[in-house]
């Protein structure tokens, strides 16, 4: 099993969620987060005053999928979240040793 964590622009969240649902991705976790990458924030202007916003709003999506499905899920996220501009986000993929469904006690891929 693989855990896919995607940090994306918040305005792309609905499109990514819809595409993952359509692809049969049963469960996901979404967290509203703030952060920055190489761009270290951005300069904005309000009432003629410039100020720096260092932490930008982002959305973090976490899904655990069967290893064979990971590549497909990553392609879906990239296809829906990419704008081609700085700040599109990152995807992190990690191995998952085990998963247990609390209600039934099912484990491994049966718990997904």
N, CA, C and O atoms as a GROMACS GRO file, in nm:
protein
  448
    1UNK      N    1   0.084  -0.117   0.000
    1UNK     CA    2   0.000   0.000   0.000
    1UNK      C    3   0.089   0.124   0.000
    1UNK      O    4   0.202   0.121   0.048
    2UNK      N    5   0.035   0.232  -0.054
    2UNK     CA    6   0.107   0.359  -0.061
    2UNK      C    7   0.020   0.470  -0.004
    2UNK      O    8  -0.101   0.473  -0.026
    3UNK      N    9   0.083   0.561   0.069
    3UNK     CA   10   0.017   0.681   0.116
    3UNK      C   11   0.061   0.795   0.025
    3UNK      O   12   0.180   0.819   0.008
    4UNK      N   13  -0.036   0.864  -0.033
    4UNK     CA   14  -0.009   0.977  -0.120
    4UNK      C   15  -0.055   1.102  -0.049
    4UNK      O   16  -0.173   1.115  -0.013
    5UNK      N   17   0.038   1.195  -0.028
    5UNK     CA   18   0.006   1.324   0.032
    5UNK      C   19   0.029   1.430  -0.075
    5UNK      O   20   0.140   1.442  -0.128
    6UNK      N   21  -0.074   1.505  -0.106
    6UNK     CA   22  -0.063   1.609  -0.207
    6UNK      C   23  -0.094   1.743  -0.144
    6UNK      O   24  -0.199   1.761  -0.080
    7UNK      N   25  -0.003   1.838  -0.161
    7UNK     CA   26  -0.024   1.974  -0.115
    7UNK      C   27  -0.053   2.056  -0.240
    7UNK      O   28   0.033   2.070  -0.327
    8UNK      N   29  -0.173   2.111  -0.247
    8UNK     CA   30  -0.219   2.178  -0.370
    8UNK      C   31  -0.279   2.314  -0.338
    8UNK      O   32  -0.298   2.350  -0.222
    9UNK      N   33  -0.307   2.390  -0.444
    9UNK     CA   34  -0.377   2.517  -0.430
    9UNK      C   35  -0.520   2.488  -0.383
    9UNK      O   36  -0.584   2.395  -0.432
   10UNK      N   37  -0.572   2.566  -0.288
   10UNK     CA   38  -0.707   2.540  -0.238
   10UNK      C   39  -0.815   2.549  -0.346
   10UNK      O   40  -0.917   2.480  -0.337
   11UNK      N   41  -0.795   2.633  -0.445
   11UNK     CA   42  -0.896   2.647  -0.550
   11UNK      C   43  -0.904   2.525  -0.641
   11UNK      O   44  -0.998   2.512  -0.719
   12UNK      N   45  -0.806   2.435  -0.633
   12UNK     CA   46  -0.805   2.313  -0.714
   12UNK      C   47  -0.862   2.193  -0.639
   12UNK      O   48  -0.875   2.085  -0.696
   13UNK      N   49  -0.897   2.212  -0.512
   13UNK     CA   50  -0.941   2.101  -0.428
   13UNK      C   51  -1.065   2.032  -0.481
   13UNK      O   52  -1.068   1.909  -0.488
   14UNK      N   53  -1.168   2.107  -0.518
   14UNK     CA   54  -1.293   2.045  -0.565
   14UNK      C   55  -1.272   1.962  -0.691
   14UNK      O   56  -1.329   1.854  -0.704
   15UNK      N   57  -1.190   2.011  -0.783
   15UNK     CA   58  -1.163   1.935  -0.906
   15UNK      C   59  -1.089   1.806  -0.875
   15UNK      O   60  -1.120   1.702  -0.933
   16UNK      N   61  -0.990   1.812  -0.785
   16UNK     CA   62  -0.914   1.691  -0.749
   16UNK      C   63  -1.006   1.592  -0.679
   16UNK      O   64  -1.004   1.473  -0.711
   17UNK      N   65  -1.085   1.638  -0.584
   17UNK     CA   66  -1.176   1.549  -0.512
   17UNK      C   67  -1.274   1.480  -0.607
   17UNK      O   68  -1.296   1.360  -0.596
   18UNK      N   69  -1.330   1.554  -0.699
   18UNK     CA   70  -1.426   1.497  -0.794
   18UNK      C   71  -1.358   1.392  -0.882
   18UNK      O   72  -1.416   1.285  -0.906
   19UNK      N   73  -1.238   1.421  -0.930
   19UNK     CA   74  -1.167   1.325  -1.016
   19UNK      C   75  -1.128   1.200  -0.938
   19UNK      O   76  -1.136   1.089  -0.992
   20UNK      N   77  -1.085   1.215  -0.813
   20UNK     CA   78  -1.050   1.098  -0.732
   20UNK      C   79  -1.173   1.012  -0.705
   20UNK      O   80  -1.166   0.889  -0.710
   21UNK      N   81  -1.285   1.075  -0.678
   21UNK     CA   82  -1.409   1.002  -0.654
   21UNK      C   83  -1.451   0.925  -0.780
   21UNK      O   84  -1.490   0.809  -0.772
   22UNK      N   85  -1.441   0.991  -0.894
   22UNK     CA   86  -1.476   0.928  -1.022
   22UNK      C   87  -1.384   0.809  -1.052
   22UNK      O   88  -1.426   0.712  -1.115
   23UNK      N   89  -1.259   0.816  -1.006
   23UNK     CA   90  -1.163   0.708  -1.030
   23UNK      C   91  -1.179   0.593  -0.931
   23UNK      O   92  -1.109   0.493  -0.940
   24UNK      N   93  -1.273   0.608  -0.836
   24UNK     CA   94  -1.297   0.500  -0.741
   24UNK      C   95  -1.215   0.506  -0.614
   24UNK      O   96  -1.209   0.409  -0.540
   25UNK      N   97  -1.154   0.619  -0.589
   25UNK     CA   98  -1.076   0.636  -0.466
   25UNK      C   99  -1.176   0.656  -0.352
   25UNK      O  100  -1.239   0.762  -0.342
   26UNK      N  101  -1.191   0.555  -0.267
   26UNK     CA  102  -1.300   0.553  -0.170
   26UNK      C  103  -1.285   0.654  -0.058
   26UNK      O  104  -1.382   0.721  -0.022
   27UNK      N  105  -1.167   0.667  -0.001
   27UNK     CA  106  -1.152   0.754   0.115
   27UNK      C  107  -1.037   0.850   0.099
   27UNK      O  108  -0.937   0.820   0.034
   28UNK      N  109  -1.052   0.967   0.158
   28UNK     CA  110  -0.944   1.064   0.158
   28UNK      C  111  -0.960   1.155   0.278
   28UNK      O  112  -1.067   1.166   0.336
   29UNK      N  113  -0.852   1.220   0.314
   29UNK     CA  114  -0.852   1.318   0.421
   29UNK      C  115  -0.805   1.450   0.363
   29UNK      O  116  -0.707   1.455   0.288
   30UNK      N  117  -0.875   1.558   0.396
   30UNK     CA  118  -0.839   1.691   0.348
   30UNK      C  119  -0.814   1.780   0.469
   30UNK      O  120  -0.894   1.782   0.563
   31UNK      N  121  -0.703   1.853   0.465
   31UNK     CA  122  -0.668   1.945   0.572
   31UNK      C  123  -0.635   2.080   0.510
   31UNK      O  124  -0.564   2.088   0.410
   32UNK      N  125  -0.687   2.187   0.569
   32UNK     CA  126  -0.650   2.322   0.527
   32UNK      C  127  -0.521   2.358   0.599
   32UNK      O  128  -0.514   2.353   0.722
   33UNK      N  129  -0.418   2.394   0.522
   33UNK     CA  130  -0.288   2.423   0.579
   33UNK      C  131  -0.235   2.555   0.525
   33UNK      O  132  -0.292   2.614   0.434
   34UNK      N  133  -0.124   2.600   0.581
   34UNK     CA  134  -0.052   2.716   0.530
   34UNK      C  135   0.094   2.678   0.517
   34UNK      O  136   0.145   2.597   0.594
   35UNK      N  137   0.162   2.737   0.420
   35UNK     CA  138   0.304   2.710   0.404
   35UNK      C  139   0.360   2.784   0.284
   35UNK      O  140   0.291   2.862   0.218
   36UNK      N  141   0.486   2.757   0.258
   36UNK     CA  142   0.550   2.812   0.138
   36UNK      C  143   0.658   2.718   0.091
   36UNK      O  144   0.711   2.637   0.168
   37UNK      N  145   0.690   2.730  -0.034
   37UNK     CA  146   0.798   2.654  -0.094
   37UNK      C  147   0.912   2.748  -0.126
   37UNK      O  148   0.946   2.836  -0.047
   38UNK      N  149   0.971   2.728  -0.241
   38UNK     CA  150   1.084   2.811  -0.282
   38UNK      C  151   1.049   2.958  -0.297
   38UNK      O  152   1.135   3.045  -0.281
   39UNK      N  153   0.922   2.987  -0.327
   39UNK     CA  154   0.885   3.127  -0.351
   39UNK      C  155   0.883   3.208  -0.222
   39UNK      O  156   0.882   3.331  -0.229
   40UNK      N  157   0.881   3.145  -0.107
   40UNK     CA  158   0.885   3.211   0.024
   40UNK      C  159   0.775   3.316   0.042
   40UNK      O  160   0.800   3.422   0.098
   41UNK      N  161   0.657   3.286  -0.005
   41UNK     CA  162   0.545   3.379   0.008
   41UNK      C  163   0.533   3.470  -0.114
   41UNK      O  164   0.595   3.445  -0.217
   42UNK      N  165   0.454   3.574  -0.099
   42UNK     CA  166   0.439   3.669  -0.210
   42UNK      C  167   0.408   3.808  -0.154
   42UNK      O  168   0.360   3.823  -0.042
   43UNK      N  169   0.435   3.907  -0.237
   43UNK     CA  170   0.411   4.046  -0.201
   43UNK      C  171   0.270   4.083  -0.249
   43UNK      O  172   0.235   4.058  -0.364
   44UNK      N  173   0.190   4.141  -0.160
   44UNK     CA  174   0.057   4.187  -0.197
   44UNK      C  175   0.045   4.334  -0.162
   44UNK      O  176   0.127   4.390  -0.089
   45UNK      N  177  -0.059   4.395  -0.215
   45UNK     CA  178  -0.080   4.537  -0.190
   45UNK      C  179  -0.223   4.558  -0.142
   45UNK      O  180  -0.317   4.500  -0.196
   46UNK      N  181  -0.238   4.640  -0.038
   46UNK     CA  182  -0.369   4.672   0.016
   46UNK      C  183  -0.371   4.819   0.054
   46UNK      O  184  -0.292   4.863   0.137
   47UNK      N  185  -0.461   4.894  -0.006
   47UNK     CA  186  -0.473   5.039   0.016
   47UNK      C  187  -0.340   5.110  -0.006
   47UNK      O  188  -0.302   5.199   0.071
   48UNK      N  189  -0.272   5.072  -0.110
   48UNK     CA  190  -0.147   5.137  -0.147
   48UNK      C  191  -0.025   5.090  -0.070
   48UNK      O  192   0.087   5.128  -0.104
   49UNK      N  193  -0.045   5.010   0.033
   49UNK     CA  194   0.067   4.959   0.113
   49UNK      C  195   0.104   4.819   0.067
   49UNK      O  196   0.016   4.735   0.047
   50UNK      N  197   0.232   4.795   0.051
   50UNK     CA  198   0.279   4.661   0.016
   50UNK      C  199   0.313   4.586   0.144
   50UNK      O  200   0.367   4.641   0.240
   51UNK      N  201   0.280   4.458   0.143
   51UNK     CA  202   0.315   4.373   0.255
   51UNK      C  203   0.342   4.232   0.204
   51UNK      O  204   0.295   4.192   0.098
   52UNK      N  205   0.419   4.157   0.281
   52UNK     CA  206   0.458   4.024   0.240
   52UNK      C  207   0.376   3.919   0.314
   52UNK      O  208   0.366   3.921   0.437
   53UNK      N  209   0.316   3.828   0.237
   53UNK     CA  210   0.245   3.715   0.294
   53UNK      C  211   0.341   3.596   0.284
   53UNK      O  212   0.369   3.547   0.175
   54UNK      N  213   0.390   3.552   0.398
   54UNK     CA  214   0.491   3.446   0.397
   54UNK      C  215   0.430   3.306   0.392
   54UNK      O  216   0.486   3.216   0.328
   55UNK      N  217   0.318   3.286   0.459
   55UNK     CA  218   0.253   3.156   0.459
   55UNK      C  219   0.127   3.164   0.373
   55UNK      O  220   0.035   3.239   0.403
   56UNK      N  221   0.126   3.086   0.268
   56UNK     CA  222   0.014   3.087   0.173
   56UNK      C  223  -0.083   2.975   0.204
   56UNK      O  224  -0.041   2.868   0.248
   57UNK      N  225  -0.213   2.997   0.183
   57UNK     CA  226  -0.310   2.890   0.208
   57UNK      C  227  -0.293   2.778   0.106
   57UNK      O  228  -0.274   2.802  -0.013
   58UNK      N  229  -0.299   2.655   0.156
   58UNK     CA  230  -0.289   2.535   0.072
   58UNK      C  231  -0.390   2.433   0.123
   58UNK      O  232  -0.444   2.448   0.232
   59UNK      N  233  -0.414   2.330   0.045
   59UNK     CA  234  -0.496   2.216   0.086
   59UNK      C  235  -0.409   2.093   0.080
   59UNK      O  236  -0.334   2.073  -0.015
   60UNK      N  237  -0.419   2.009   0.182
   60UNK     CA  238  -0.343   1.884   0.186
   60UNK      C  239  -0.442   1.768   0.175
   60UNK      O  240  -0.534   1.756   0.255
   61UNK      N  241  -0.419   1.684   0.075
   61UNK     CA  242  -0.502   1.566   0.052
   61UNK      C  243  -0.418   1.444   0.084
   61UNK      O  244  -0.305   1.432   0.038
   62UNK      N  245  -0.474   1.354   0.165
   62UNK     CA  246  -0.405   1.230   0.198
   62UNK      C  247  -0.493   1.112   0.157
   62UNK      O  248  -0.611   1.108   0.193
   63UNK      N  249  -0.437   1.018   0.083
   63UNK     CA  250  -0.508   0.896   0.046
   63UNK      C  251  -0.412   0.778   0.062
   63UNK      O  252  -0.292   0.791   0.039
   64UNK      N  253  -0.468   0.664   0.100
   64UNK     CA  254  -0.392   0.540   0.104
   64UNK      C  255  -0.456   0.447   0.002
   64UNK      O  256  -0.576   0.421   0.008
   65UNK      N  257  -0.374   0.398  -0.091
   65UNK     CA  258  -0.425   0.316  -0.200
   65UNK      C  259  -0.340   0.191  -0.217
   65UNK      O  260  -0.229   0.181  -0.164
   66UNK      N  261  -0.394   0.097  -0.292
   66UNK     CA  262  -0.315  -0.022  -0.327
   66UNK      C  263  -0.196   0.022  -0.410
   66UNK      O  264  -0.205   0.119  -0.486
   67UNK      N  265  -0.087  -0.048  -0.397
   67UNK     CA  266   0.036  -0.009  -0.466
   67UNK      C  267   0.016   0.003  -0.617
   67UNK      O  268   0.072   0.092  -0.680
   68UNK      N  269  -0.063  -0.086  -0.674
   68UNK     CA  270  -0.086  -0.085  -0.818
   68UNK      C  271  -0.163   0.038  -0.865
   68UNK      O  272  -0.153   0.075  -0.982
   69UNK      N  273  -0.240   0.102  -0.775
   69UNK     CA  274  -0.321   0.218  -0.812
   69UNK      C  275  -0.248   0.350  -0.791
   69UNK      O  276  -0.297   0.454  -0.837
   70UNK      N  277  -0.135   0.350  -0.724
   70UNK     CA  278  -0.068   0.474  -0.686
   70UNK      C  279  -0.033   0.562  -0.806
   70UNK      O  280  -0.057   0.682  -0.802
   71UNK      N  281   0.021   0.504  -0.911
   71UNK     CA  282   0.059   0.582  -1.029
   71UNK      C  283  -0.060   0.651  -1.093
   71UNK      O  284  -0.051   0.767  -1.134
   72UNK      N  285  -0.172   0.580  -1.102
   72UNK     CA  286  -0.293   0.637  -1.160
   72UNK      C  287  -0.344   0.754  -1.076
   72UNK      O  288  -0.383   0.857  -1.130
   73UNK      N  289  -0.343   0.738  -0.944
   73UNK     CA  290  -0.391   0.843  -0.854
   73UNK      C  291  -0.302   0.967  -0.864
   73UNK      O  292  -0.353   1.079  -0.868
   74UNK      N  293  -0.172   0.947  -0.869
   74UNK     CA  294  -0.079   1.060  -0.882
   74UNK      C  295  -0.104   1.135  -1.012
   74UNK      O  296  -0.104   1.258  -1.013
   75UNK      N  297  -0.124   1.063  -1.122
   75UNK     CA  298  -0.151   1.128  -1.251
   75UNK      C  299  -0.280   1.209  -1.247
   75UNK      O  300  -0.288   1.317  -1.305
   76UNK      N  301  -0.381   1.158  -1.177
   76UNK     CA  302  -0.508   1.230  -1.165
   76UNK      C  303  -0.487   1.360  -1.088
   76UNK      O  304  -0.536   1.465  -1.129
   77UNK      N  305  -0.414   1.353  -0.978
   77UNK     CA  306  -0.390   1.473  -0.897
   77UNK      C  307  -0.314   1.576  -0.978
   77UNK      O  308  -0.350   1.694  -0.978
   78UNK      N  309  -0.209   1.534  -1.046
   78UNK     CA  310  -0.131   1.627  -1.128
   78UNK      C  311  -0.218   1.690  -1.236
   78UNK      O  312  -0.214   1.811  -1.258
   79UNK      N  313  -0.296   1.608  -1.304
   79UNK     CA  314  -0.380   1.658  -1.412
   79UNK      C  315  -0.481   1.762  -1.366
   79UNK      O  316  -0.512   1.856  -1.440
   80UNK      N  317  -0.534   1.746  -1.246
   80UNK     CA  318  -0.635   1.840  -1.195
   80UNK      C  319  -0.576   1.961  -1.123
   80UNK      O  320  -0.638   2.068  -1.122
   81UNK      N  321  -0.457   1.946  -1.064
   81UNK     CA  322  -0.403   2.052  -0.979
   81UNK      C  323  -0.302   2.142  -1.050
   81UNK      O  324  -0.271   2.250  -1.001
   82UNK      N  325  -0.250   2.100  -1.164
   82UNK     CA  326  -0.144   2.174  -1.230
   82UNK      C  327  -0.196   2.299  -1.301
   82UNK      O  328  -0.291   2.294  -1.379
   83UNK      N  329  -0.130   2.413  -1.272
   83UNK     CA  330  -0.158   2.536  -1.346
   83UNK      C  331  -0.036   2.578  -1.428
   83UNK      O  332  -0.048   2.660  -1.520
   84UNK      N  333   0.080   2.524  -1.394
   84UNK     CA  334   0.203   2.563  -1.460
   84UNK      C  335   0.272   2.681  -1.394
   84UNK      O  336   0.377   2.725  -1.440
   85UNK      N  337   0.214   2.731  -1.288
   85UNK     CA  338   0.270   2.846  -1.217
   85UNK      C  339   0.340   2.801  -1.088
   85UNK      O  340   0.315   2.691  -1.039
   86UNK      N  341   0.427   2.885  -1.036
   86UNK     CA  342   0.491   2.858  -0.908
   86UNK      C  343   0.382   2.846  -0.802
   86UNK      O  344   0.288   2.926  -0.799
   87UNK      N  345   0.396   2.747  -0.714
   87UNK     CA  346   0.299   2.729  -0.607
   87UNK      C  347   0.194   2.624  -0.634
   87UNK      O  348   0.096   2.613  -0.559
   88UNK      N  349   0.211   2.545  -0.740
   88UNK     CA  350   0.115   2.439  -0.769
   88UNK      C  351   0.116   2.331  -0.661
   88UNK      O  352   0.013   2.266  -0.640
   89UNK      N  353   0.227   2.311  -0.593
   89UNK     CA  354   0.231   2.216  -0.483
   89UNK      C  355   0.329   2.102  -0.504
   89UNK      O  356   0.413   2.105  -0.593
   90UNK      N  357   0.314   2.002  -0.418
   90UNK     CA  358   0.401   1.885  -0.419
   90UNK      C  359   0.318   1.761  -0.389
   90UNK      O  360   0.209   1.769  -0.332
   91UNK      N  361   0.372   1.646  -0.429
   91UNK     CA  362   0.313   1.516  -0.396
   91UNK      C  363   0.422   1.432  -0.331
   91UNK      O  364   0.534   1.423  -0.382
   92UNK      N  365   0.387   1.372  -0.218
   92UNK     CA  366   0.479   1.284  -0.148
   92UNK      C  367   0.416   1.144  -0.143
   92UNK      O  368   0.298   1.130  -0.113
   93UNK      N  369   0.497   1.042  -0.171
   93UNK     CA  370   0.449   0.904  -0.174
   93UNK      C  371   0.531   0.824  -0.074
   93UNK      O  372   0.654   0.824  -0.079
   94UNK      N  373   0.462   0.755   0.017
   94UNK     CA  374   0.529   0.677   0.122
   94UNK      C  375   0.471   0.537   0.127
   94UNK      O  376   0.353   0.518   0.096
   95UNK      N  377   0.551   0.439   0.166
   95UNK     CA  378   0.497   0.304   0.186
   95UNK      C  379   0.414   0.299   0.315
   95UNK      O  380   0.445   0.368   0.412
   96UNK      N  381   0.310   0.218   0.314
   96UNK     CA  382   0.227   0.196   0.433
   96UNK      C  383   0.242   0.050   0.471
   96UNK      O  384   0.213  -0.040   0.391
   97UNK      N  385   0.285   0.029   0.590
   97UNK     CA  386   0.309  -0.108   0.638
   97UNK      C  387   0.180  -0.184   0.664
   97UNK      O  388   0.168  -0.302   0.628
   98UNK      N  389   0.083  -0.119   0.725
   98UNK     CA  390  -0.041  -0.186   0.759
   98UNK      C  391  -0.153  -0.084   0.772
   98UNK      O  392  -0.128   0.035   0.792
   99UNK      N  393  -0.274  -0.130   0.762
   99UNK     CA  394  -0.394  -0.048   0.786
   99UNK      C  395  -0.495  -0.139   0.854
   99UNK      O  396  -0.507  -0.256   0.820
  100UNK      N  397  -0.568  -0.084   0.949
  100UNK     CA  398  -0.668  -0.162   1.022
  100UNK      C  399  -0.798  -0.082   1.029
  100UNK      O  400  -0.799   0.033   1.074
  101UNK      N  401  -0.905  -0.143   0.985
  101UNK     CA  402  -1.037  -0.080   0.998
  101UNK      C  403  -1.086  -0.107   1.140
  101UNK      O  404  -1.103  -0.222   1.179
  102UNK      N  405  -1.107  -0.002   1.214
  102UNK     CA  406  -1.142  -0.014   1.356
  102UNK      C  407  -1.274  -0.088   1.375
  102UNK      O  408  -1.284  -0.175   1.462
  103UNK      N  409  -1.374  -0.056   1.295
  103UNK     CA  410  -1.507  -0.115   1.312
  103UNK      C  411  -1.507  -0.266   1.298
  103UNK      O  412  -1.570  -0.335   1.378
  104UNK      N  413  -1.437  -0.319   1.196
  104UNK     CA  414  -1.444  -0.463   1.166
  104UNK      C  415  -1.318  -0.540   1.201
  104UNK      O  416  -1.320  -0.662   1.209
  105UNK      N  417  -1.208  -0.470   1.220
  105UNK     CA  418  -1.082  -0.538   1.247
  105UNK      C  419  -1.011  -0.585   1.121
  105UNK      O  420  -0.905  -0.647   1.130
  106UNK      N  421  -1.068  -0.555   1.003
  106UNK     CA  422  -1.001  -0.593   0.878
  106UNK      C  423  -0.866  -0.523   0.871
  106UNK      O  424  -0.849  -0.413   0.922
  107UNK      N  425  -0.770  -0.589   0.805
  107UNK     CA  426  -0.638  -0.528   0.796
  107UNK      C  427  -0.585  -0.537   0.653
  107UNK      O  428  -0.646  -0.596   0.564
  108UNK      N  429  -0.468  -0.477   0.636
  108UNK     CA  430  -0.401  -0.467   0.505
  108UNK      C  431  -0.493  -0.401   0.403
  108UNK      O  432  -0.564  -0.306   0.436
  109UNK      N  433  -0.492  -0.450   0.279
  109UNK     CA  434  -0.571  -0.388   0.173
  109UNK      C  435  -0.722  -0.407   0.194
  109UNK      O  436  -0.802  -0.330   0.140
  110UNK      N  437  -0.762  -0.506   0.272
  110UNK     CA  438  -0.905  -0.524   0.302
  110UNK      C  439  -0.960  -0.407   0.381
  110UNK      O  440  -1.081  -0.380   0.377
  111UNK      N  441  -0.874  -0.336   0.454
  111UNK     CA  442  -0.919  -0.223   0.534
  111UNK      C  443  -0.942  -0.098   0.450
  111UNK      O  444  -1.004  -0.003   0.496
  112UNK      N  445  -0.891  -0.099   0.328
  112UNK     CA  446  -0.910   0.018   0.242
  112UNK      C  447  -1.050   0.020   0.188
  112UNK      O  448  -1.086   0.111   0.113
   0.00000   0.00000   0.00000
